[in-house]
C-alpha cells in the first residue's frame, strides 16, 4: 500500500506518521523540507508513506506524489481555525486534477486534545467534504499527542485503499 500524507504546514503530518509507525510523539518537530518517504509495517501490511511538506512552496509537488497512490491522507490542524479555509481551498484544488480521480481520501482533523479544536461536524462542513464525489471520503478527528483514533486511521486506510492498476 502506498499513501501520500499532505496538508498545510504544522498540521501534524510527520507526527501522524510517527504515531502510526511507532506510537511515539515529540513536541519538537522540524518542518518537513520537500518530502520524506518511510515504510511502515502494520501486521502483514507494508505501507509506503510519502510525507510531503506543507509550506506554500511545496504544495505544487502534492499532485505528483499523489498520483497512483492507494489513498490520500489529508491532515488539518483542527485547533487552528484560521488555517481551515486555506486547507479547504488547497484540498479542493488538488482533487480537481484528473490524475487523482477515484483515489480514496481520508481527512483527519488533528490536535483534538486542544480545547479550541473544531468538532468533526464543523470540520466536515468548513472543508465542504460532502461536495466531494467520485471517490471514497472519510473523516476522523485525532490527537497524535494523545494517540487518539490513530488505530481508526490505519483501519480505514487498509480497508479503503485503492489497488493500483
Secondary structure by P-SEA (a helix, b strand, c coil): cbbbbbbcccccaaaaaaaaccccccccccccccbbbbbbbcccbbbbbbccccccccccccccccccccbbbbbbccccccaaaaaaaaaaaaaacccccccbbbbbbccccccccccaaaaaaaacccccccbbbbbbbbbcccccaaaaaaaaaaacccccc
